[in-house]
Amino acid sequence: MTALDTLIKSLTRLPGIGPKSASRMAYHLIKTDKSYNLALAEAIATIGEKIFPCSICGSFTETDPCPICSDTGRDRSLICVVEEPQDVLTIQASGAYTGLYHVLGGAISPLDGVGPEHLSFAKLLKRIDEGSFGELIIATNPTEEGDTTALYIRHLLKDHSEISITRLASGLPIGGDLEYADRITLARSLRGRVRF
Amino acid sequence: MTALDTLIKSLTRLPGIGPKSASRMAYHLIKTDKSYNLALAEAIATIGEKIFPCSICGSFTETDPCPICSDTGRDRSLICVVEEPQDVLTIQASGAYTGLYHVLGGAISPLDGVGPEHLSFAKLLKRIDEGSFGELIIATNPTEEGDTTALYIRHLLKDHSEISITRLASGLPIGGDLEYADRITLARSLRGRVRF
């Protein structure tokens, strides 16, 4: 196998990259200046060492605990439960949330062999027992697996009446067009209609 | 800037990779096994040293001359002129060509500031003078720039009556549908119609 084949084969293992994209990337890498290739190679080789899950919330971090868990300025009565570490960054980027997070590591999906025992529910219960949370926001994906996981969390906390459990609103995306909304989203946004 | 930001920023410089794809790739790289990351990093870091243009034809190679130029089994009376090194691999993959190649390094494009002096025409003429080619196949892209380049090659070889100059056929793509063919492709395939 030539050096080019080796590179293309490695690149196709990345998510969303097929043989054609990998070839384009490889040809680009042959022509770019060497310093860029070395910087990219260095970043890829070391990312696994530099970034790891926070021991408290499970989101990606370079320090333990992560900057969010150690930030004394954040609202410690709020905890937002998400599926994946990248969801934390997505919600942070919205700028609309100032509380803490908890990363489950996925969603309950019996078909994929993911049961509650594979997700960090035990750690979540421990945090709730030790903390003083007033509200838990469920921010799992609006999918069947995310819905199942949300129901499971509600069941898990049925004896914690001190915590109000909420879930991200589902509805029409801002800037979207009613005409292009799918049936299920439209039905949900009707059911969840709010006083204007 | 965090290690994650650095990696994402480097990845977005690859062709066809926007911020969303780069994030997905970065998250994937955090989670994959370290050996894959190291192999990919190594392939990226060294590709520029391992692969270089063939001193004869200009296509990408790991040895000089390239395997095609040094292959005595190929038809040395045929030379196929292409724009970019990757075009050689595309034509090779078709399995329909057994001659030699010549890579111009682009196409004539006055708007982009690319004149004939920026492409390897001098080298092409020298190869033609020293070789014994009977046919030169122009395989530049079926674009305005490719057409201009093709006309320039014909002009360049006007004193070489010993060489017949041909060009790749334009027309309907195989497996395509007449209904979806664009006007220009359809017009070309009509003009270039062949006896059946």
Interface residues (C-beta under 8 A of the other chain):
Chain A: T2 A3 L4 T6 L7 S10 L11 R13 L14 P15 G16 I17 S21 S23 R24 M25 A26 Y27 H28 L29 I30 T32 K34 Y36 N37 L38 A39 L40 A41 E42 A43 I44 A45 T46 I47 G48 K50 I51 F60 E62 E84 P85 Q86 L89
Chain B: T2 A3 L4 T6 L7 S10 L11 R13 L14 P15 G16 I17 S21 S23 R24 M25 A26 Y27 H28 L29 I30 T32 K34 Y36 N37 L38 A39 L40 A41 E42 A43 I44 A45 T46 I47 G48 K50 I51 F60 E62 E84 P85 Q86
